[in-house]
Amino acid sequence: MKIGIIGLGLMGGSLGLALKDEKLISCVSGYDKDENHSKKALELGLVHEILSIDEMKKKCDIIFLAVPVEAIASIVQNLTDISEDTTIIDFGSTKQKIIEAVPEKIRKNFIPAHPMAGTEYSGPEAAFKSLYTGATVIVCDFAESAEKHVKRSVELFSCLGMKIIFMSAKEHDHHVGLISHLPHAIAFSLASGILKEEDKRHIVALGGPTFKGMIRVAKSSPFMWSDIFKQNKNNVVAAINMFEKELNLCKDLIKDERWDELFDWMSEARAVREIL
């Protein structure tokens, strides 16, 4: 099986490293619009070769789209001439807008997937082989994809050691708005606020694991995350509204010295541990 990966940053590069050692895979080809990324990916051994997208369409059995979500919506417009046997798998963090952008002609080829994996780093240098091992991958609206392409994608995800969850794109975008997109918005907001403090260096130096973990998230690529917030706008805004409501309640309880109510509110919040 021949694999093509469009986008050779953390996600695409890590995928290439992992797939190169799979017995099912005979060749891993890569493409990145940034020529320096392509050269570095080849130098680091993330892929076997660099091809153009047109060359990938002719050669590869599976093409992965590991680029920002707005770029995915654009690239799929140029894949309408692929063979009906070619599988396209996208790794975008949003699903509804991407699926809407997929031309009807290739919808059966298309597997909308979202690996719940990543770090705050980007670029080919950030890639590492075990990124996907043990991670969850969400596959959306699979009933609209041809069975052979679903089976092929499941086989590959299983080879990577991933846990596969199927759900609708609508559910996906709602859920990740809460568990992924909202935490990133909070982290960016916290970092932005800290940078406005006069003694920001001492504040950062004093930060413990909780603070450093949130600031680490704020190091994530603004190119990628501005696209995500744009595509999942309604769910992100709803999640922020929910968080604002709870944060304002916390603020009021502290300001009004309603300590018993604050204790009860925090105790109720701890119940989340029961579902983790």
N, C-alpha and C positions, 0 to 999 in steps of 0.2 A: 504494500500500500504506500502511495506517495502522498506526502503532506505538504501543503503550502501554508505559510503563516504571513499574513499581512499585518505589519506592526511588530517591531523587534525591540520593544522596551522590556520592562519587567515581566509583564504577562506573556507576551509572545516569545521573548527570549527564554523564559523559564519553561514554557511549553516545548520549545525546540529541544532544550537540553534533556527534558524528560522523555520525549518521544524518540530521540535518536537511539536510545538503548532498547527500545521495544522490538521484539522479534517480528511483529506484524508490519513494522515500518521499514521500507527499503531506502527511502530518501526523504529528508526534510529540507524544503526550499523556503527561503525567506525573502521578504520585500519590505522596505521602509522608504517613505518619501524623503527622509533625511539620509543622504548618502553616507554621512559619517556613522550613523547608526548601523547601516548595512555593512560597512567595512568593519566596524567594531564587532558586530555579531559574528561575522565570518572569522575574524581574528580570535575571538573567544571560543569558537567552536559551538556556537548556539545553533547553527544550521550547517547543512552540508554545502549549500550553494545559494547564490542570490539570483533571483529571476525577476522579470517584470511581471506585472499582473496579467498581461496578455499571455505570457509564456506559462504562467501558473494555470490559467484556465484550460490550456491544452494538455498539460502534463499531470496535474494533481488530481487525486481521487477525493481528497478533502481539502477545503480551504478554510482556514480559521481567520476571523477578523478580530484582531487584538489591538484595536485603535480606539480613540475617544468616540463617544456615542454619536456625535454629529458627523464624524468622518464615516462611521459605519453606514449611516443613512445615505450618504453620498456614494460610497463605494458600491453598494449593492445595485445601483442604477447601471453600473458598467459590467455587471455579471450576467446579464440576460441571455448571453449567447453560450453559456456553459452547457455541457452535456447533461442529460437528465440523470446520469449516473453520478454526477459530482455532488458531493455534500458540502454545504456552506454552514459553518457554525460561527455564530457571533458571540463575543465575550463581553458585551456591553452591560453596564450597571443599570440600565433602564430597559424596558421591554416593549411597552405599548407603542411608543413613537417609532421605534426601530421596525417593529412588525408592520406598522402602517406604511412605512417607506419601502418595504420589499415589493418589487414588481410581481404581479400575479403570476407571470410566466415562470418564475423560479421559487414561488412560495413553497412548493412541495420539496424542493431541494434544501430549504432553509430550516435550520435548527436554532431557535432562539435560546441561548444558554447564558447563565451568569455564574461563574465560579466565585464563591465567597472566599476569596483569597487575595492577598496583596500586602504591600508594605507602603511606608511613606516615601520610598525611594522610586526613582524612575530611570529609564534608559537601559541599554544593553548591559552595562556594568552591574546593574542591580539584580540581574537574573540569577536564579539558583534552582537547581534540579528538583528539590523537594517541595517547592512552593505549593503544588497541588495535592501532595500526599496527605490523605486524611481530611481534605477540605470538602465542603458541600458544594455541589453544582446544581443550580436550579434550571430545569428545562421547562419552557413555557409553550402553551398552545400547541402541543405536539400532535394533536389530532389533525391539524392542518398540514403536517409534514408527511411525506411518503414514509411508509413503514420501514423500507430498507434504509432510509437515512436516519430514522430514529434508532434502529438497531445498531447501525454503524457507530453512531455517536455514543450510545450507551456502552458499547464494547470498548471504545477508546477511553471514555471516562473511567470505566472499571479498571482498565489497564493502568491508569494513572493513580489508582487507589482512592478514587473520589466517591463520596456518598451522593447518590442522585435523588433529587426530589422533583416531582412534577407538580406544576400548578399553573393557573391562568396568568397571563401577563398583567391583568388588572390586580390580582392578588399580590403578585410579585412586587409591582411598583408601590402598592400601599405598604406592604411589609418592609421593604428595604428603605422606604421613606422614613420609617420609624427607627429601624435598627442600624442603618448605615448612613443615610443622607443627613438625618437630623444630627447625629453625633458629630459629623464632619462640620456642619453649620455651626454647632456649639463650639467646637474646637477652634475654628477660624475666628469666631466672635471673641472667645477668651483671649486668643493670641493678639488680636487687634486691640483689645482693651488694655492688655498688659503693656503693649508697645506705646501706649499713650501715657503711661505712668512715668513720673520723673526719675524714679529710682529703679527702672526696669531691670537693670543688670543684677542688683542685689535680690530682687524678687525672684528672678529666674534661678539664681544660685541657691536660694533657700528652698526651692520647690522639691517636694517629695515625689514618690513614684506615681501618685494619682495625677499631680500636676504635669509631670514630665510625660506621662502617657497621653494626656490630652494635647499637649504642645506638639508631641511627636506626630499626631494625626494632622495638626495644622501645617505640617511640612509637605503635605500632599500637593500634587500638581494642580495649580489653579486652572491650567488649560483643560485638564480632564474634568475637574469638578464644576467649573462654570457650565460646561456642556451638560453634565448630569443634572444640575439644579434647573437648567433651562428645560430639559426634556421631561423632568418629573416635577415641574413647578407646582402643580396643584397639591400633590401629595406632600411635598416638602413644606409648603406654606401651611397646610393643615397640621402637620407634625410640629412645626414651630409654634403655631397657635396653641396646641395642646400643652407644649412645654412651657410656654409663657404663662399659661393659666396656672400650672402647678408651681412654677417659680414665683409668681406673684403671691400665691397663697402662702408659700414658705416665707417670703419677705414680710407679708402682713402678720403672720404668726410671731415672727421674731420681733418685728417693730412694736407690736402691741403687747409683747411679753406674755403671750398666751402659751406658756411652756407646756402645760398638760396636753393641749391640742397639738402642739408641735411634736411632742413625744408620740402621740397616737398616730399622727400623719406619717412619721418616719417608720413606726412599727408596721403600719399597713403596707408601706412601700417595700419593706423587707420581705414581704410574702413572695416577691418576684423570685427569690431563691428556690422556691418550691417547684418552679417550672423550668429551671435551668438544668 
